[in-house]
Amino acid sequence: MKNNLLALLTVACLVAACSGKKDDVAPDTGNNNNGGNTTTVKTPKSATVSTYAGGTVGFADNVGLAAQFNDIEGIVIDGAGALYVADYNNNRVRKIVAQADAGSVTTLAGTGALGGADGDALTAATLSSPQTLAVATDGSIYVSENGYVNIRKVSGGNVSTFAGTGIAGFKDGNAADAQFNHVGGMCVDAAGNIYIADTNNNRIRKITAAGVVSTFAGSGTAGSTNDKGTAATFNQPYGIVIDKSGNLYVSEVNNHDIRKITADGTVSTYVGNGQTGLVNGTGTAARLNFPKGLAIDGDGTLYVADAGNNSIRRITTGGVTTTLAGIGISGAVDGDSDSAEFKSPNGVAVDAAGNVYVADNGNSKIRKITVVY
């Protein structure tokens, strides 16, 4: 799956027909999720991209450019502003805290060996190609693995297996017996339920706090049908976030769109129309290109790692899509949002101040978009 997506991204044709940058977004009232506790609606005036952590490809716990990653996938932020990164090829989860204008990187979990051993997070636990992360309200970190296809839990300095048999497949039921097939994204609601974008199963799965796995939406057949629950279809769902009202938003890499799922399981198309491109607009008039990771701020504004467009997109609660940063060209240039470059960004996170952090996969760096409102 991962290799196929990368190959598709490489050959994807980028449409540079951009309309409307960040400054022409009308204020919207909105909802909530993991970026922070702000409630005031904000409209960006400017944005500047810098490299927050990471230099050359490798493994090193250090500060800023002296730190090293190897194939960064998911990124999330906790209530204290600490970032957590799924370092895929290093088989580790990394933690980043602010130190002056840079990020100080340490290892949260994983010895670096490929495996599925539980135990002490730093000395015993092994991970298998960590793909994506989610933070629970109690501070626990959930980790999906692309290797053993499990959901792991990092809490209190220990790693445990929360769900999955270690074998790719599809099965609902008790967490220990359930099966998944490439989890692209996860999010956790206030009650502790985990929602999963089960990419290769073309389904949205739910794991209750008690460890019961069910299918929340999607029939398993690839498609773009808007309907309720398992009557709806998805095509490679990837990123997933939840707002204050319990609505889920899901990015689909093969439908090139963002779907919305209400609390009763009703699925609709929120942004995008199935056609690739770098086009700003409202609702289905906008175009995306292999959208992957999602984040949502305290206003309900969405941020999208638009991997095929090498850009970061911003979507208001009114469904207005603009380009926050990136010019559609693959590269590693820092600077003003209108000249900055990314290389296949996979994940995004947003802090309480509205600054956006990007898991810039192709550059093995964490980039920071400092936003002025």
ZAKOLSE-941014 format. One record per atom (N, C-alpha, C, CB): x, y, z. Coordinates in steps of 0.2 Angstrom, whole numbers, plus 5000, padded with zeros to 4 digits. Glycine has a CB too. Layout:
<vexvexs>
XYZ
...
</vexvexs>
This chain:
<vexvexs>
500449945000
500050005000
500450065000
499550005006
500950065005
501350125006
501750144999
501850125011
502050084996
502450094990
502050114984
502850034989
501450094984
500950104979
500750184979
500350064979
500650204985
500450274986
501050324984
500250294993
501650304986
502250344984
502350344977
502850314988
502250284973
502350284966
501750334963
502250214964
501150324965
500650374962
500850444963
499950354965
501050464969
501250534971
501750554966
501450534978
502250514964
502750534960
502550544953
503250474960
502050514951
501850524944
501250574943
501650454940
500950594949
500350634949
500550694945
500150644956
500050714941
500150784938
499850834942
499750774931
500150884943
499950944948
499650994943
500550964952
499051014945
498751074942
498851134946
497951054941
499151184943
499351244946
498851294946
500051264944
498251284945
497651334944
497451354951
497151304940
497851394955
497651414962
497251474961
498251424966
496751474966
496351534966
496151554973
495651534962
496351614975
496151634982
496651614987
495451614984
497151644990
497551624995
497251635002
498251664994
497651625007
497451625014
497051695016
497951615018
497251745013
496951815015
496251825013
497351865013
495951785009
495251795007
494751755010
495251794999
494951725015
494451685019
494051725023
494851625023
493351715023
492851755027
492851715034
492151755024
492851755039
492751725046
492151675046
492751775051
492251615050
491751565051
491651555058
491851505047
491051535061
491051505067
491151435066
490351515071
491451395072
491651335071
491651285077
492351335068
491951225076
491951175081
492651165084
491651115078
492851105086
493451095090
493751035088
493251095097
494451035089
494750975091
495450985093
494750925086
495950935092
496550935096
497050985096
496850875094
496951035092
497551085092
497551135098
497451125086
496951145101
497051185107
496351205110
497351255106
496251255114
495651275117
495351335115
495751275124
495651365109
495351435107
494651425104
495851455102
494351485105
493651485103
493551545098
493151485108
493951595098
493951645094
494151635087
494351705096
493651645082
493851635075
494351675072
493151645071
494851645069
495451685067
495551675059
496051655070
495751735056
495851735049
496651745048
495451785045
496951705044
497751715044
497851775039
498051655040
498351815042
498551875038
499251855034
498651935042
499651815037
500251795034
500451725037
500751845034
500951695034
501151635036
501851625034
500751575034
502351595038
503051585036
503251515038
503451645040
503551485034
503751415035
504551415037
503651375028
504651375042
505351365044
505451285045
505551405050
506051265046
506251195048
506251195055
506851175044
505851155059
505851155066
506251105069
505051145068
506351045065
506750985068
506850945062
506450955074
507450915062
507650865057
508150895052
507050845053
508650855050
509150875045
509250825040
509850895048
509750785040
509850735036
509450665038
510650715035
509350625034
509050555035
509450515040
508850515029
509150495045
509550445050
509150445057
510250475051
509450435062
509150435069
509650475074
509050365071
509350525076
509750565081
509250605086
510250605078
509250595092
508950635097
509350695098
508750595104
509050755096
509450815097
508950875096
510050815092
509250935095
508850995094
508951025087
509151055099
508351045084
508351075078
508551035072
508651135078
509051065068
509251025062
509750975064
509651075058
509950965070
510450915072
510050845074
510850935079
509350855074
508950795075
508850755069
508250805078
508750695069
508650655063
508050605063
509350615061
507750605057
507150555057
507250515050
506450595056
506850465050
506950425044
506250405042
507350365045
505950435037
505250425034
504750445039
505150355032
504550505040
504050535045
503350525042
504250605047
502950495046
502250485044
501750525048
502050405045
501450505053
500950545057
501250585062
500450495060
500950645064
501150695069
500450715072
501550755065
500550715079
499950745083
500250795088
499550685086
499850825092
500050875097
499650865103
500050945095
499850865109
499450855115
499250925118
499850815120
498950925124
498650985126
499251035129
498250975132
499851005130
500351045133
500751075127
500751005138
500651055121
500951085115
501551035113
501251145117
501650975116
502150935114
501950895108
502350885120
502350885103
502250855097
502450775097
502650885091
502150735094
502350665094
502350645086
501850615098
502850605084
502950595077
503050515076
503550625075
502750485071
502850415070
503450415065
502150385066
503950395068
504650385064
504650315061
505250405068
504350305055
504250245052
504850195051
503950255045
505350215048
505950175047
506350165053
506350205041
506250215057
506650205064
506250165069
506850275067
505650145067
505250105072
505250135079
505550035072
505150195079
505050235085
504550285085
505750265087
504250305091
503850365091
504350415095
503250355096
504350475092
504750525094
504350585097
505250555088
504650615102
504350675105
504750735104
504250665113
504350795103
504650855101
504350915106
504650875094
504850945110
504551005114
504951065111
504650995121
504651125112
504951185110
505551205114
504451245110
506151225111
506751245114
506951305110
507351195114
506851365112
506951425109
506551425102
507651435107
506851435096
506451435090
506451365087
506751485085
506751315090
506851245087
506451195091
507551225086
506451135089
506151075092
506651035095
505651045088
506651015102
507050965105
506750905105
507150985112
507150855101
506850785100
507150735104
507050775092
506650695107
506850635111
506450575108
506750645119
506650515111
506250455109
505750445115
506750395108
505150435113
504550415118
504550345118
503950445116
504550305113
504450235113
504750195107
503650215113
505050135108
505350095103
506150095104
505150125096
506350035104
507150025104
507450035097
507249955107
507050035092
507350045085
507249975082
508050065085
507249925085
507149855082
506449845080
507349795087
506449815074
505749795071
505449735075
505849775064
504849755078
504549695082
503849715085
504949675087
503549675089
502949685092
502949675099
502449645089
503549685103
503649665110
503349725114
504349655112
502949705119
502649755124
503149765129
501949735127
503049815134
503549825139
503749895140
504149775139
504249905144
504549975145
504650005138
505249965149
504450065138
504450105131
505050115128
504050165132
505650125132
506250135129
506750075129
506550195133
506650025134
507149975134
506949905132
507349965142
506249895131
506049835129
505549835123
505649805135
505149885123
504549885118
504849895111
504049945119
504649855106
504749865099
504149875095
505149795096
504249915090
503749935085
503849915078
503650015085
503349915074
503349885068
503149935063
503049815067
503549985060
503350035055
502750075058
503249995049
502850115063
502350155066
502050205060
502550195072
501450205059
501150245054
500750305056
500650205050
500350305061
499950365063
499850365071
499350365059
499650415073
499650425081
498950465082
500250465083
498750455089
498250495091
498350495099
497550455090
498150555101
498250575108
497550565112
498550645109
497450535117
496850525121
496850585127
496850455125
496250595129
496250655134
496650635141
495450655136
496750575142
497250565148
497950565146
497050495151
498150585140
498850585138
499150525135
499250605144
498750475135
498950405132
499050425124
498450355133
499550385121
499650395114
499550325111
500450415113
499050325106
498950265102
499350275096
498150265101
499650215094
500050205088
499850155083
500750195090
499750165077
499550115072
500150095069
499050135067
500250025068
500849995064
500649965058
501149945069
501049985053
500949965046
501249895045
501250005041
501749875050
502049805049
501649755052
502749805053
501549755059
501049705062
500349725062
501349695069
500149775059
499449805058
499149795065
499149755053
499449825070
499149825077
499049895079
499549795082
498649905084
498549975087
498949965094
497849995088
499450005095
499849995102
499650065106
500549995100
499750055112
499550105117
500250125121
499050085122
500450185121
500950205125
500650245131
501450255121
500850225137
500550255143
500950245149
499850235144
501150295153
501550275159
502150245158
501150235164
502550265152
503150235151
503150165149
503550235157
502550135147
502550065144
502150065138
502250025150
502250015134
501950005128
501549935128
502450005122
500949935126
500449875126
500149875120
499949875132
499849815118
499549805112
498749815113
499649735109
498449865110
497749885112
497249845108
497649955111
497449835101
496949805097
497349775091
496449855094
497149715088
497449685082
497749625084
497949735079
497749575079
498049515079
498749515077
497649465076
498949565073
499649565070
499649545063
500149525074
499049525061
498949505054
498449545050
498649425054
498549565044
498149615040
497549575038
498449635034
496949605039
496349575037
495749625039
496249505041
495149595040
494549635042
494149585047
494149655036
494049615053
493649575058
493449625063
494049515060
492849625065
492549665070
492549615076
491849695069
492449645082
492349605088
492849635094
492549535087
493049585098
493449605104
494149635101
493549555108
494449685104
495049715101
495549665100
495249765106
495649615104
496249565103
496149525097
496249525110
495449515095
495349475089
495249515083
494749435091
495149575083
495049615078
495649625073
494849685080
495449635066
495949645061
495849705057
495949585057
496449735055
496449795051
496849785045
496649865056
496849835041
497249825035
497549895033
496949795029
498049915036
498449985035
498050035037
498549995027
498150055043
497750115047
498150175045
497750105054
497750215041
498050285039
498050335044
497750305032
497450335048
497350395053
496950365058
497050455049
496950405064
496650385070
496450455074
496950345075
495850455077
495750505082
495350485088
495350565078
495350515093
495050495099
494550545102
495550485105
493850525103
493450575106
493450585113
492650555104
493050625116
493050645123
492950585128
492650695125
492550535125
492350475129
492850415128
491650445126
493350435125
493950385124
493850335118
493950345130
493350345114
493250305108
493750325103
492550305105
494050275099
494550285094
494150275087
495150235095
494250315083
493950315076
494550305071
493550375074
494550255067
495150235063
494950235055
495350165065
495350265052
495350265044
495650205042
495650325041
495350145041
495550085039
495650085032
495150025042
496250105029
496350125023
496250065017
497050145022
496550015018
496449955013
495849925014
497049915014
495449925019
494849895020
494249945018
494649875027
494450005016
493950065014
493350065019
493650045007
493550065025
493050075031
493350125036
492950005034
492850155040
492950185046
492750145052
492650255046
493250125056
493150085061
493150125068
493650025062
492750095073
492750125079
492950075085
491950145081
493350095089
493550055095
493350085101
494350035095
492850055105
492650085111
493150085117
491950055114
493050125122
493550125127
493550055131
493350175133
493050015130
493049945133
493449895128
492349925134
493649925122
493949875118
493549835113
494449835122
492949865111
492549825106
492649865099
491849825108
492749825094
492849855087
492249845083
493549825084
492049895080
491449885075
491649935069
490849915078
491249925064
491249965058
490750025058
491149925051
491050085058
490550145059
490350165052
490950195062
490750155047
490450175040
490950145035
490550255039
490650135029
490950105024
490750025023
491750105025
490650005016
490449935015
491049895014
490049935009
491649925013
492249885011
492349895003
492149815013
491849904999
491949914992
492249984991
491349904988
492749994986
493050054985
492550094981
493650044980
492350154983
491950194979
491850264982
491250164979
491350304981
491250374983
490450384985
491450424978
490150334986
489450334988
489250374994
489050264988
488850424994
488650455000
488050425003
488550534999
488050395009
487450365012
487550365019
487350295009
487250315023
487350305030
487650245032
486650315033
488150245036
488450185039
488750145034
487950145043
488650085034
488950035029
488650035022
488949965032
488150075021
487950085014
488350135010
487250115014
488750175014
489250225011
489850185008
489450285015
490250215003
490850185001
491450235001
490750154994
492050215002
492650255003
493150224998
492850265010
493650264996
494150244992
494850264995
494150264985
495150224999
495750235003
495750295008
496350244998
495250285013
495250335018
495850345022
494650325023
496150405023
496750405026
496750445033
497250435021
496750515032
496750555038
496050555041
496950625037
495950565048
495350575051
495350615057
495050505053
494950665058
494850705064
494150705066
495150775063
494050735073
493350745075
493250805078
493250685080
492650835077
492550905080
492150905086
492150945075
491950955089
491650955096
490950925095
491551035098
490650935090
489950905089
489950825087
489550945084
490550795087
490550725085
490550715078
490050695088
490650765074
490750755066
491450725065
490550815062
491450675061
492150655058
492250685051
492150575058
492950695050
493150725043
493650675041
493350795043
493650645035
494050595033
494350615026
493650525032
495050615025
495350625019
495350555015
496050655019
495250565008
495350495004
495850514999
494650485001
496350474999
496950484994
496750464987
497550444996
496250414986
496050394979
495450434977
495950324979
495050464981
494450504979
494650584979
493850494983
495250594982
495550664982
495050714985
495650684974
494750694990
494250734993
494250725001
493550714991
493850765004
493650765011
492950745012
493850825015
492850685016
492150665017
491950685025
492050595016
491350705026
491050715032
490650665035
490750785033
490650645041
490250585044
489950615050
490650525045
489250625050
488950655056
488950595062
488250675055
488750615068
488750565073
488350505072
488550605080
487750515068
487350455066
487650415061
486650485065
488250435058
488550395053
488350415046
488350325054
488050475045
487850495038
488450525035
487250545038
488650495029
489250515025
489050565019
489550455022
489450625019
489350665013
490050695011
488850725015
490050725005
490650745002
490750825005
490750744995
491250835008
491350905011
491750945007
491650895018
492250925004
492750965000
493050914994
493250995004
493050944988
493350904983
492850864979
493850854986
493050854973
492550824968
492850754964
492350874963
493350734967
493650674964
494150684959
493150634961
494250744957
494750764952
495350794955
494450814947
495950774953
496550804956
496650874953
497150754954
497050914958
497150984956
497351024962
496651014952
497651084961
497751124966
497351184965
498551144966
496651184967
496151234965
495851244972
495651204960
495851314974
495451334980
494751354978
495851394982
494351344983
493651354981
493151334987
493451324975
492551334986
492051314991
491751244990
491551364992
491751204995
491451134994
491851094988
490751144993
491351064984
491651024979
491951064973
491050984976
491951124973
492351164968
493051164969
492051244968
493251144975
494051144977
494251074974
494151154984
494951074973
495251014971
495851004975
495451014964
495950934977
496550914981
496850864977
496250884988
497450834979
497850784976
498150744981
498350824971
497850684982
498150634987
498150664994
498850604985
497650694996
497650725003
497750665008
496950755005
498150675013
498350625018
498150655025
499050615018
498650675029
498450685036
498050745037
499150705040
497650745042
497150805044
497350825051
496450785043
497150895052
497150915059
496550965059
497850955061
496350975065
495751025066
495951065072
495050985067
495751135072
495951175077
495251195082
496251245075
495351235086
494851245091
494251285088
495051295097
494351315082
493751345078
493351295074
494051405074
493651235073
493351185068
493651195061
492651195068
494251235061
494551245054
494951175053
494951305054
494951155047
495351095045
495951115042
494951045041
496551075043
497151085039
497351015036
497751105044
497551015030
497650955026
498350955023
497150955020
498650895024
499250885021
499150855014
499750825025
499150905009
498950885002
499550864999
498650954999
499750795000
500350764998
500550774991
500350695000
500050764986
500150764979
500350834977
499650734975
500050884980
500150954978
500750984982
499550994980
501050944987
501650974991
501451034994
502250984986
500851034997
500551095000
500151085006
500051134995
500051135010
499551125016
498951175014
499951155022
498351135015
497751175013
497351185020
497351135008
496951235020
496551265025
495851265023
496851335028
495451235027
494651225026
494251255031
494451155024
493951315030
493551345035
492851295037
493251415033
492551315042
491951275044
491351285038
491651295050
491451335034
490951345029
491251305022
490951415027
491751265023
491951225017
492351265012
491351195014
492651325014
493051365010
493751345010
493051435011
494051315005
494751295004
495251345002
494751225000
495751355005
496351395003
496951365004
496351465006
497451385001
498151355002
498551395007
498551354995
498651365013
499051405018
499751415016
498951365025
500051365014
500751365012
500951315007
501251355018
501451325003
501651284998
501451304991
501451214999
501851294986
501751324979
501651264974
502351364977
501551204977
501451144972
502051114969
501051174967
502651144971
503251114969
503651074974
503751174966
503851014973
504250974978
504951004979
504350904975
505051014986
505651044988
505751054995
505751114984
506151094998
506251105005
506451175007
506851065007
506151225002
506251295003
505851325009
506151334997
506251355014
505851395019
505751465017
506251395026
505251495021
505151565019
504451585019
505451585012
504251635016
503551655015
503151595012
503451715011
502451595014
502051535012
501951535005
501351545015
502051595001
501951594994
502551574990
501751664992
503151554994
503751534990
503951464994
504251584991
503751444999
503951385003
503751324999
503651385010
504251275000
504151204997
504051155002
504651194991
503751105000
503651035004
503750984999
502951035008
503950925002
504050864998
503550805001
504750844998
503050794998
502550745000
502350745007
502850674998
502150805010
501950805017
501450755019
501650875019
501550715024
501050665026
500650685032
501450605028
500850725036
500450735042
500450815044
500650695048
499950835048
499950905050
499650905058
499450945046
499850955061
499550965068
499551035069
500050925074
499051055073
499051135074
498951145082
498351155071
499351195084
499351215091
498851265093
500051235093
498851285099
498251325102
498351395099
498351335109
498951415097
499051485094
498851485086
499751505095
498751425083
498551425076
499151405072
498251485074
499751395075
500351375071
500251305069
501051385075
500551285063
500451225060
501151185059
500051225053
501151125061
501751085061
501651025056
501951055068
502151015051
502050975046
502550915046
502151015039
502350855045
502750795044
502950795037
502450735047
503550825035
503750835028
504050765026
504150895027
503750715024
503950655023
504550645019
503450605020
504550675013
505050675008
505650705010
504850705001
505650755015
506250785017
506450765024
506150865018
506050715027
506250695034
506350745039
506850645034
505950795038
505950855043
505250875046
506250915039
505250905051
504650935054
504751005052
504550925062
504251035048
504251105047
503651135051
504051115039
503751205052
503351245056
503051295052
503651265062
502451305052
502151365048
501851415054
501551345044
502251465055
502051515059
501551565056
502651555062
500951565059
500351605056
500251665060
499751555056
500151725057
500051785060
499251795058
500451845057
498851815064
498151825063
498051905064
497751785068
</vexvexs>
